[in-house]
Amino acid sequence: MKDITVEELLNLKDPIVIDIRSPIEFADGAIPSAINVPLFTNEERQVIGTIYKHEGQAAAKWKAMEFVSPKIPALLKTIKSHQTDGELIIHCWRGGMRSKAVVTFLEFAGIYAWRLEGGYKAYRHHILEEIPSMVPKKAIVIHGMTGVGKTEVLKILKKKGYPVLDLEEMAAHRGSIFGTIGLGEGHNQKTFDSLLFKGLTEIQGSDYCIVEAESKRIGKAVQPEELMDVKFKGLNMYIHSPLEQRVKHLVSEYVLPYEQESWYEEKITLGIEKVLKWVKDTEIRKTLTEVLNQKNYQEMILTLLVHYYDPRYDHARQDYTGEFIDVFADNPVDAAERIVTKLMELSIPPLFNHV
């Protein structure tokens, strides 16, 4: 049987990684771009675990064989359908019996695959060990009130070849009370760590990164201390945009694409309920409740910006000790262009050629 270490896997060009764990394990955390071809369903895995607990290993193995036997042809066919020129890597949780069995079945069928030594557990251990030393020594931090389009600015800078870490994208959360609208439930810590490791790998060789000024926790995920330290001492670019432009931007991002969806009203209501716990002014509370009931989302966003987000933002700025450069811009495209000009003046080049 051919085994491959995590380090060897990460050095391969375009491997096909097949994760044979159950869907619930895969959803909890996976190697980016891995394909889930489960050996057992969630229910089958649970049954095997219960038998193992009460009747021992032999009985659990027998039950596992009963579950797997009828599935083998379909399982091999599915894995074969994903095969391309890249190396085929099979893994489970610890690189144990599940992956050994599948690699053996594949070999019988004339399909040669590697088994990942230590499985997903070894991969997770490896990335957590590596991430602290991969964080660049310097950071350029993008600041700005809610709605100036910091995420769009990052995306534009990335396309221009700058070493960007889009932490909100990695967390699948936009860092506000409506942070997961249109993004599902947000990523957990394991998924965030995997995407951060991937992002850091992509910008290796750069002595700096460009990030957004996020608080340490983004949705369900927490950023590593090493990254926070670099950000707090970084060079800060503060984007200023007109209030009406910010409202327009947020309406186009949070309202227009989703307001007809069945879940939208409930999600917005829950967000506003969280805000109301922090708003002491009775007039503001009354206004927010009224505009919510009227579904006047534009007025709701304006009220939230002026009375909730903006007053909080300057307080968060105090953690950053590096120099602040003001960037006055009408929209995210304009802001990105002005930031590029500033970086050129400071002799800070892109890492890559324009995409």
C-alpha positions in Angstrom: 0.0 0.0 0.0 1.4 3.4 -1.0 1.3 6.0 1.9 1.8 9.7 1.5 2.5 12.2 4.2 0.6 15.5 4.6 3.8 17.5 3.6 4.1 15.4 0.4 0.4 15.9 -0.4 0.7 19.7 0.0 3.6 19.7 -2.5 1.7 17.9 -5.2 0.3 19.8 -8.2 -3.5 19.3 -8.5 -4.0 16.1 -6.5 -7.5 14.6 -6.4 -8.3 14.2 -2.7 -11.1 11.8 -1.9 -12.4 12.2 1.7 -14.3 9.0 2.5 -15.6 10.1 5.9 -19.3 10.4 6.6 -21.0 13.6 5.4 -21.2 15.0 9.0 -17.5 14.5 9.5 -16.8 16.2 6.2 -19.0 19.1 6.9 -17.2 19.7 10.3 -13.9 20.3 8.5 -12.2 19.2 5.3 -9.1 19.7 3.2 -10.0 22.5 0.7 -11.0 21.1 -2.7 -11.4 17.5 -1.3 -14.4 15.5 -2.7 -16.6 13.7 -0.2 -17.3 10.1 -1.3 -18.6 8.7 2.0 -18.0 5.0 2.8 -20.8 5.2 5.4 -23.8 7.4 5.9 -24.1 9.4 9.1 -26.6 6.8 10.4 -24.4 3.8 9.5 -21.4 5.4 11.2 -23.4 5.9 14.3 -24.7 2.2 14.3 -21.1 0.9 13.9 -19.9 3.2 16.8 -22.7 1.9 19.1 -21.9 -1.8 18.2 -18.2 -1.1 18.9 -19.0 0.4 22.3 -21.3 -2.4 23.4 -20.1 -5.5 21.5 -16.5 -4.8 20.7 -14.3 -4.4 17.6 -15.0 -7.7 15.8 -18.8 -7.2 15.8 -18.3 -3.5 14.7 -16.0 -4.7 11.8 -18.6 -7.3 10.7 -21.4 -4.7 10.6 -19.2 -2.3 8.7 -18.5 -5.0 6.1 -22.3 -5.7 5.8 -22.9 -2.0 5.1 -20.0 -1.6 2.7 -20.2 -4.8 0.6 -23.2 -3.8 -1.6 -21.8 -0.3 -2.1 -18.3 -1.3 -3.4 -19.0 -1.1 -7.2 -20.8 2.2 -7.0 -18.2 3.6 -4.6 -15.3 2.7 -7.0 -17.2 4.0 -10.0 -17.7 7.4 -8.2 -14.1 7.7 -7.3 -13.0 6.7 -10.8 -15.3 9.4 -12.3 -13.2 12.0 -10.4 -9.9 10.7 -11.7 -7.8 13.1 -13.8 -4.1 13.4 -14.4 -3.4 14.3 -10.8 -2.4 11.8 -8.1 -5.4 10.2 -6.4 -5.3 10.5 -2.6 -7.7 8.7 -0.3 -8.2 9.6 3.3 -10.4 9.1 6.4 -10.1 10.6 9.9 -6.9 8.9 11.1 -5.7 7.1 8.1 -7.0 3.8 9.5 -9.2 1.0 8.3 -11.6 3.0 6.1 -8.9 4.4 3.9 -6.9 1.2 3.9 -10.0 -0.8 2.7 -10.9 1.7 0.0 -7.3 1.8 -1.4 -7.3 -2.0 -1.4 -10.6 -2.1 -3.3 -9.3 0.4 -5.8 -6.1 -1.6 -6.4 -8.2 -4.7 -7.1 -10.0 -2.6 -9.7 -6.7 -1.5 -11.3 -6.9 2.1 -9.9 -3.8 3.1 -8.1 -4.2 5.6 -5.2 -2.2 6.9 -2.2 -3.5 6.7 1.3 -2.9 9.8 3.4 -0.9 8.9 6.5 -2.7 10.0 9.6 -5.8 11.1 7.6 -7.6 14.4 8.2 -6.3 14.5 11.8 -2.7 14.7 10.6 -3.6 17.4 8.1 -5.3 19.5 10.8 -2.3 19.1 13.2 0.1 20.1 10.4 -1.7 23.3 9.4 -2.1 24.5 13.0 1.6 24.0 13.5 2.5 25.8 10.3 0.1 28.8 10.3 1.9 31.0 12.9 5.2 30.9 11.0 3.5 31.6 7.6 2.0 34.9 8.6 3.9 37.7 6.8 5.9 40.1 9.1 4.0 43.2 7.9 0.3 44.0 7.1 -1.5 46.7 5.3 -4.9 47.0 7.0 -8.0 48.3 5.2 -10.3 50.3 7.5 -13.5 52.2 6.9 -17.0 52.6 8.2 -19.5 49.8 7.4 -20.6 50.1 3.7 -17.5 51.6 2.1 -16.9 48.3 0.3 -13.8 47.0 2.0 -14.4 43.5 0.7 -14.8 44.8 -2.9 -11.5 46.8 -2.5 -9.7 43.6 -1.4 -11.1 41.6 -4.4 -9.9 44.4 -6.8 -6.4 44.5 -5.1 -6.2 40.7 -5.3 -6.9 40.8 -9.1 -4.2 43.4 -9.4 -1.7 40.9 -8.0 -1.5 42.1 -4.4 -1.1 39.5 -1.5 -4.6 39.7 -0.1 -6.1 37.6 2.8 -9.9 37.9 2.6 -10.7 36.8 6.1 -14.4 37.4 5.8 -14.6 35.1 2.8 -12.6 32.4 4.8 -15.1 32.8 7.7 -18.1 33.0 5.3 -19.2 35.9 7.4 -19.2 39.7 6.7 -18.4 40.6 10.3 -21.7 42.4 11.0 -25.0 41.4 12.6 -26.3 40.5 9.1 -22.9 38.8 8.4 -24.2 35.5 7.0 -27.0 36.8 4.8 -26.6 34.9 1.5 -23.6 33.0 2.8 -25.3 30.1 4.7 -24.4 29.6 8.4 -20.8 30.7 8.3 -17.7 28.5 8.5 -16.5 26.9 11.7 -13.0 27.2 13.1 -11.7 24.1 11.3 -12.9 25.3 7.9 -11.5 28.8 8.5 -8.1 27.4 9.6 -7.9 25.3 6.4 -8.8 28.3 4.2 -6.4 30.6 6.0 -3.6 28.0 5.5 -4.5 27.8 1.8 -4.5 31.7 1.6 -1.1 32.0 3.4 0.3 29.3 1.1 -0.8 31.3 -2.0 1.1 34.4 -0.8 4.2 32.7 0.5 7.2 34.8 -0.5 5.6 38.1 0.3 6.9 40.1 3.3 3.4 41.7 3.7 -0.3 40.9 3.3 -3.3 43.1 2.8 -6.2 42.4 5.2 -9.4 44.1 6.5 -9.5 45.5 10.0 -11.7 42.8 11.5 -12.1 42.1 15.2 -10.5 38.9 16.4 -13.7 36.8 16.0 -15.4 36.8 12.6 -18.7 34.9 12.9 -17.8 31.5 14.4 -14.1 31.7 13.7 -11.2 33.3 15.6 -8.1 34.7 14.0 -4.6 33.5 15.2 -2.8 35.8 17.7 0.2 36.1 15.2 -2.0 37.6 12.6 -3.7 40.0 15.0 -0.3 41.2 16.3 0.9 41.9 12.7 -2.4 43.8 11.9 -2.3 46.0 15.0 1.2 47.2 14.1 0.5 47.5 10.4 0.1 50.4 7.9 -3.5 51.5 8.0 -5.5 52.7 5.0 -8.8 54.4 6.2 -11.4 54.6 3.4 -13.9 57.5 3.7 -17.0 57.4 1.4 -20.2 59.6 1.4 -23.0 58.3 3.6 -25.5 58.0 0.8 -23.0 55.9 -1.2 -22.5 53.6 1.7 -26.3 53.1 2.1 -26.6 52.4 -1.6 -23.7 49.9 -1.4 -25.3 48.0 1.5 -28.7 47.9 -0.1 -27.2 46.3 -3.2 -25.2 43.8 -1.1 -27.7 42.8 1.6 -31.2 43.7 0.3 -31.7 43.6 -3.4 -30.3 40.0 -4.1 -32.3 38.4 -1.2 -35.4 40.4 -0.2 -37.7 38.1 -2.1 -36.4 35.0 -0.4 -38.7 33.4 2.2 -36.1 33.4 5.0 -35.1 37.1 4.5 -37.5 38.9 6.8 -36.9 36.5 9.7 -33.1 36.9 9.4 -33.3 40.7 9.3 -35.7 40.7 12.2 -33.3 38.6 14.3 -30.4 40.9 13.4 -32.4 44.0 14.5 -33.4 42.3 17.7 -29.7 41.9 18.6 -29.1 45.6 17.8 -32.0 46.8 20.0 -30.4 45.2 23.0 -27.5 47.7 22.6 -29.5 50.8 21.6 -30.5 52.8 24.7 -32.1 55.8 22.9 -35.9 55.1 22.8 -36.4 57.2 19.7 -33.8 55.2 17.7 -35.3 52.0 19.0 -38.8 53.2 17.8 -37.5 54.2 14.4 -35.7 50.9 13.8 -38.9 48.9 14.8 -41.1 51.0 12.5 -38.8 50.9 9.4 -38.4 47.1 10.0 -42.2 46.6 10.1 -42.6 48.8 6.9 -39.8 46.7 5.3 -38.2 50.1 4.5 -34.7 48.5 4.4 -33.0 51.6 3.0 -34.1 53.8 5.9 -33.2 50.9 8.3 -29.7 50.7 7.0 -29.2 54.5 7.2 -30.4 54.5 10.9 -28.1 51.6 11.7 -25.1 53.3 10.2 -25.6 56.7 11.9 -26.7 55.4 15.3 -25.1 52.0 15.7 -22.2 51.1 13.4 -20.4 54.4 13.0 -20.1 55.3 16.7 -18.7 51.8 17.4 -16.1 51.9 14.6 -13.8 54.6 15.9 -13.6 52.8 19.2 -12.3 49.6 17.4 -9.7 51.7 15.6 -7.8 52.4 18.9 -6.2 49.0 18.9 -4.1 49.8 15.8 -0.8 51.5 16.6 0.6 51.9 13.1 0.3 55.0 10.9 -3.1 55.9 9.4 -3.4 57.1 5.8 -6.8 58.6 4.8 -8.3 57.5 1.5 -11.2 59.6 0.3 -13.2 57.8 -2.4 -16.7 57.8 -4.0 -16.9 54.0 -4.4 -14.8 50.8 -3.9 -13.3 50.9 -7.5 -12.1 54.5 -6.8 -10.9 53.5 -3.3 -8.8 50.6 -4.7 -7.2 52.8 -7.4 -6.3 55.4 -4.7 -4.8 52.7 -2.5 -2.7 51.3 -5.4 -1.4 54.9 -6.0 -0.5 55.2 -2.3 1.3 51.8 -2.3 3.3 52.8 -5.4 4.3 56.0 -3.7 5.5 53.9 -0.7 7.4 51.5 -3.1 5.2 48.6 -2.1 4.8 46.5 -5.2 2.2 43.8 -6.0 3.4 40.2 -5.4 2.1 38.8 -8.7 1.6 40.1 -12.2 -1.9 41.3 -12.9 -4.4 38.5 -13.3 
